């Protein structure tokens, strides 16, 4: 499921160079006075509706084996047809509010599922999974969604030599980006930081700068090493004309990022806007060097070219990603589509065969097969 860390990149941002120490980070409480402190704490975020807790705690449900409990969880929460909830982007909500509204964005649905899984006694963890960056332009802001899902480890009935063996069950709400790979496990604090980050981003989009600041600061307090928060703080500072402080946030975000593309892009633009071409060129060189060996960058480029109806350019980018990777389902999904749009149906089918060997149940693979069978070019 995509989302969780809405990483905002405004028209003038990106990062590099030496990061400031935490003691010198440019907090400016006086410039953003008037915001309210977050009212949702960790327990509030995961608290379930009492009626749902009773359903999950029914003796007949608790008596089920782990894999059966996973199925029962999805039935109780999302309905037998999995269509009880409406996807609603733009606002993140705690578990009980998501349940009451019967709608939510990706993080809301993930938090609800995770909380319900734990209530059922399942060995569940929310995880952040690397996916290609997909940009969503809304007004003057570019949103870049990260991807999260819920992984449940289900023990086998017959442990071998007293060592428990586990099967992974991944609950994911975004078929296009669903991944069977293990991601980075998130502790409760990590999830709360991402929730605060999203609320801060929502406030920033409304130009409610005081509340954007209080929630982004709360996110940094809960999980200081969560880099997207600092990129978003830079976007906020840019909006308030605090360019020097924004530059510090971007440098800090780059230093804290495993994949620093977004803050590096932002710093590059910020330097250009200030007429600092030589420094901007150095950042651009570092960014290009990083991108050349990042398969996710090339997949993102392939997706962008597909959206722009440029299949030949998409093939070039995705073939580069294929050279850098092994076992990446998304590479083969989009390369199959790019070949198909070029009229190279044999090569498209070959990519679907590779995809099937990686994951025979891949939902996007089945969708593409239907598309190809009907002769659709889109």
N, C-alpha and C positions, 0 to 999 in steps of 0.2 A: 504494500500500500504506500502510495506516495504521499509525501508531505512532511509533516512534523517540523522541520526547520525551514521556515520560509526565509530564505536568504535574500535580502533585498539588495539590489545593486541599482543605484541611481545613476543618472546620466553622467556623473562625474566622480567615479570612484575606482579603486583596485589596489593591492598592497605589496610591499617588499621591504628590504633593508632590515636594520636591526630593530627588534621590538623594544619598547620601553619596559622598564621593570614594573611589576604591579604597583609598587609604591608611588610611581610617577604617572600612573594612568590618569587621563584628563577628565575625571568626574567633575561635573559642573552643576551641582544641586541648585545653586542660586539662579542659574539660567533656565531651569525647568521647574520652578516652584509651582505648586498647586496640584500636582498629581496625587492620586490616592494610592496607598499601598495595596498590593494584591490581597484580595479577600479570600482567595482559594489557596489552601495549604495542601500539603501532601496527602493527608487523610481525606480532605474534601475532594481532591481530584479523583481518587479511586473509590469513594464511597458509593455503594450500590443502592438502588431503590429497595426499600424493605420488602415489597411484594416479590421482586425478582429474587432477592436473597432466600425467601421462603421456598420459591420454586426450585432454586438450585440446591437447597438443602433437604429436599424431600427424600425420605429413606430409599425409595425405589430408584432415585437418580444417583444417590451416593453409593448404592450397591452395584452400579454398573462398572464394568471394566474400563480402564482409562480411555481406550480408543472409542468405546461406546459413549463415554462421558463427553468426549470432544464433539461427537455428532449431536448429542443431546443439548450441549451448550449452544451450538449454532441454531438448533431448532427452537429452543426456548427464547433466545435473544432475537434472532433474525427471522423466525418463522419457518415453517416447513419448506416453503419455496424460496427462502433466503431473500424475500423482497419486502419485509416488514418496514425496513428503514429507507428513508430517502437520503441520497447523498446531497449535502448542502455545503458548498465551499464558502469560505469567507469568515467563519467564526468558529473558534474552538471552544468546547464545552466540557465540564466534568462528567464523569460516568453517569451520575443520577439524572443530570439535566439532559444528556443525550438520550437516555432511556425514555424520559418523560416526553421529549419533543419528537421522538421517533425519527430523528434525522441528525446528521452531523457531518463534519469534514473528516478527513482521514485520521488525524490524530484523535479526534473524539471517538470514532468507531473503534480504533485500536485500543484506546484506554478502556473503553467499556468492555471489549472482548477480553483484554488482559485481566481486568478486575474480576470478571465473571469466571474466568478459568481458574484463578487463584481461589475463588470462593468454592469452586468444585473440587478443590484439593489437587488440581493438576499441576504438574511441574512446568510452569509457563514462564516465559521471559519475553519482554519486548526487545526487539533488536532493530538496529539501523543498518540498512543494506545499501551498499554502493550501487548506484544506477547512473545512467547518463543524465547530464543536466538538461532539463527542458525549460526554456524561458517562457514566461507568460507575461506579456506587457499589459499593465493596467495603469492607464494615465501616464505619469512620468516615471513610474517604478517598474522594474523588471523583477518578477518573482521567480525564484529558482527553488523547486521543491525537492526536498530530500525524501527518502523512501524508508518507511518503517513497516514492520509487520509483527505478528505474534508467533513465536515458536513454542511448541509444546513437545516435551520429551515424554514418550510413552514407553514404559518398561515392558519387556516381553514377559510372557507368562512363565517361561521356563528358563531362568538364568542358567548360564553355562559356567560350571566350575565356581559357583557362588559369585560370579561377576555379572552384575546387571548389564544387559544390553539394551540399547535404546533405539527407537525409531523416531524420526522427527516428523511432526505434523505442523505444517506452516499454514497459518490462517492469514490470508492476504486479500485485500479488497480491490486491488487494482490489477486486473488480468494482464494488461499491457506491460506492466513492470514487475509482475510477480516473479519471485526468485525462490528457488529451492536451496540456495546457498545459505550457510550460516553468516550472520552479520555480526556487528559489534553489540554485545549485550548491553542493555541500558538498565541501570539501577533506578529505583523510584525517583531519586533526586535528578537523574538525567532526564527522565520523562517530564518532571515538573519544570525543569529549566526550559525545555522545548515548548511546553505549554505557555509559560510566561513569555517566551520569545514570540510566540504566535500572537498573543494578546497585545504585546508591544507593537508588532507589525501592523495589526489591525488598527491600533490607535494612530500609528504613523500615517497610514493610508487616509485616515479621517482628519489629518492635520491636528490631532490632539496630542501635541508634543509633550506636554507635562506627563500624561499617563503613558505615553510611549516610553519616556525616559524611566519612570518608576518601574515599569514591568521589565524593561530590558536590563535595568540595574539589578532587579530581583533575580532574573535569569542568570546573570553573571555571578551573583552571590551564591546561588544554589550550586552551580557547576562552573567554576572559573575557567575550565579548559574547553568550554564549548564555543568554538571560534565564530560561528555565524552570528552570535549575539553581538560581537564587536564590529562585524561588517554592518550590521543593522544600526548600531550606535553611530557609526560613521555616516550612514545615510541620514540619520536624524540630525547630526551636527551640521551636515551640509545644508540641510533645510533651514537651519537657524543661523547660517553664515559663519560657523565656527570651523573654517577650513583647516587651520593648523592643528586643532584638536582631532578633527576627523582623520587627518593623516596619521596621527599617533594611533588611533583605533585600528586603522587599516594595517599598519605595520605590526601591531599586536596580533591581529587576526591572521595575517600571513604566518607569523611565527608559531601560532597555535594550531594551524591547519595541516592536516595530512594531505589535503587536496586544495592548494591555495589559489586556484584559478580565479575564483570570483573576487576576493579582495585584491589580487594582483591586477585584474582588469580595472577595478575601481581606482586603485592608486595611480595606474597609468593615466587614466583620464583626468584625474584630479591634478596631476603634475602638468599635463598638457594645458589644462584650463588656466594654470598659473604661469604659463610660458616657460616652464622648466624642461625644455626639450631634451637636454642631455640626460637628465635624471630619468625622464620618461622613457627614453630610448634604452637605458640600462634595464629598466623594469620590463619593457617589451621583450628584450632579448632573453631575460630569465623566463618570462612567460612562454615564449615560443619553445625554448628548450624543454620546459616542463611538459608542454602540450604534445610535443613530438613523440614522447614515450608513454603517454597516458591513453590507454584504450578507451576510457570513458569520454575523453575529449573527442576522439574520432567518431564514436557512436553518436554523440551529441551533434556533431557536424553532419553525420549521415541523416539523422532525423530532421535536422533543419533543412537540408537539401530536399528531402522527400516532401516536406511541407510546402516548399517553394516550387514543387514540381520540377525538380532537377535530378532525375534518376541517375544520370551518368556521373554527376559529381557525387551523388550519394554512394554509388558503388565504389568510387575511388576512396572515399573516406572510410567506408565500412570494410573494404578489403584491407586497408591499413590497420584497422582495429583487429581484424582476423589474424593478421601477422603477429600481433602483440599479445594475443590471448589464447586460452584453451578452455573450453567448457562454458563460454559465455552465451547463454541462450539468447540474449538480446541482440548480439551480433548477427546470429543466424536468422532471427526473425526479420530484422530489417534488411539484411542482405537479400533474403528471399524476395521480399517485396520490391526492392530496388531492381533486381534482375527481372522480375515479372513486368515491371513498368517499362523496362527497356525492350521487352518482347523476347527475352532469353528464358523461356519457360523451362527448358531442361536444367539450366543452372539454378533456377529458382527452386525446382523440385529437389535438386541435390542438397540445397541448403535446408529444406524441410526434413530431408532424411537425416542430415547431421543433427538437426534440432531434436528429432525423435529419439536418436540414440542417447542424447543428453537427458531428455525428459519426455517420455512418451505421452505424458498427460498434460503437456504444456497447453494452456487454454488459447494462447495466441497462435500456436501452431495449428490447432484445429480450426480456428477462425480463418487463417490464411489458406488452409486447404479448401475450405468451402468457397472462399473468394476466387481461388484459382479454378476450381471446378465449374463455377458459374461464368467464368470468363471476364469478371469485373476487373477493370484496370486501376481502380482506386482502393 
